[in-house]
Amino acid sequence: MFDVDLDTFLDDFGIALTYNGTAIRGIYTPSGTPVKNGYLSYVAEQIELLVKSTDCPTIKKTDQFIISGVTYYPYEPIPDGTGFTKMFLATEVQ
């Protein structure tokens, strides 16, 4: 199981963003970024975002995430079982 406090993890590795008007933190991965996940390495083809599941408990495709002044809409949110939810982002509703 995940032993690190999620807020501490996001304070160390996350960025400030807005979710439906509420300030939260998340880990933003722009497309084209090399990603290493355990033994798996890949280049992100879509924009990815990792947030605390409790910050965004019911993600809908019309929800808005504002990151560095750009509005994004989520698709394919997947809770990872550790308290985080990973999703892809697009500049239009998918």
C-alpha positions in Angstrom: 0.0 0.0 0.0 1.0 3.6 -0.4 2.7 4.8 2.8 3.4 8.4 2.0 0.9 11.2 3.0 -0.8 12.2 -0.3 -0.7 15.9 0.5 3.0 15.8 1.2 3.6 13.9 -2.0 1.6 16.6 -4.0 3.4 19.4 -2.1 6.7 17.9 -3.3 5.8 16.9 -6.8 2.6 18.6 -7.8 1.5 21.9 -9.2 -1.3 24.3 -8.2 -4.4 24.1 -10.4 -8.1 24.7 -10.2 -10.8 22.1 -10.3 -14.3 23.6 -10.9 -13.3 26.8 -9.2 -11.5 25.0 -6.2 -7.7 25.3 -5.7 -6.1 21.8 -5.5 -2.7 20.3 -6.4 -2.0 17.6 -9.0 0.7 16.1 -11.1 0.5 17.3 -14.7 2.3 15.5 -17.5 2.2 17.3 -20.9 2.1 15.2 -24.0 5.5 14.3 -25.3 7.0 13.9 -21.8 9.0 10.8 -21.1 7.5 9.0 -18.2 9.0 6.2 -16.0 6.5 4.2 -14.0 8.3 1.4 -12.2 9.8 -0.8 -14.8 7.7 0.7 -17.6 9.0 3.7 -19.6 6.9 5.6 -22.2 6.3 8.9 -23.8 3.0 10.5 -22.8 0.9 10.8 -26.0 -1.9 12.6 -24.2 -1.9 15.2 -21.4 -2.2 13.3 -18.1 -3.2 14.5 -14.7 -3.0 12.7 -11.3 -5.1 14.1 -8.4 -6.2 13.0 -5.0 -9.4 11.1 -5.4 -11.0 12.9 -2.5 -10.3 16.3 -4.2 -12.3 15.1 -7.3 -14.7 12.4 -6.1 -17.1 12.5 -9.1 -15.3 13.6 -12.2 -17.5 14.3 -15.2 -16.4 15.1 -18.7 -17.8 18.7 -18.4 -15.7 19.4 -15.3 -13.0 22.0 -15.7 -9.3 21.9 -14.7 -7.4 25.1 -15.2 -3.7 24.7 -15.4 -1.4 27.7 -16.1 -4.4 29.6 -17.5 -5.5 26.9 -19.9 -8.9 25.2 -19.4 -8.9 21.4 -19.8 -11.7 18.8 -19.7 -11.1 15.3 -18.2 -11.7 12.0 -19.9 -11.1 8.4 -18.8 -10.6 9.0 -15.1 -9.3 5.9 -13.3 -8.8 5.6 -9.6 -5.5 3.8 -9.0 -6.3 2.2 -5.6 -3.8 4.3 -3.7 -5.9 7.4 -3.2 -5.1 9.0 -6.5 -7.1 9.3 -9.7 -5.4 9.5 -13.1 -7.0 10.9 -16.1 -6.3 12.4 -19.5 -7.1 16.0 -20.4 -8.2 17.7 -23.5 -9.0 21.4 -24.4 -12.5 20.3 -25.6 -15.1 18.1 -24.0 -14.5 14.5 -25.3 
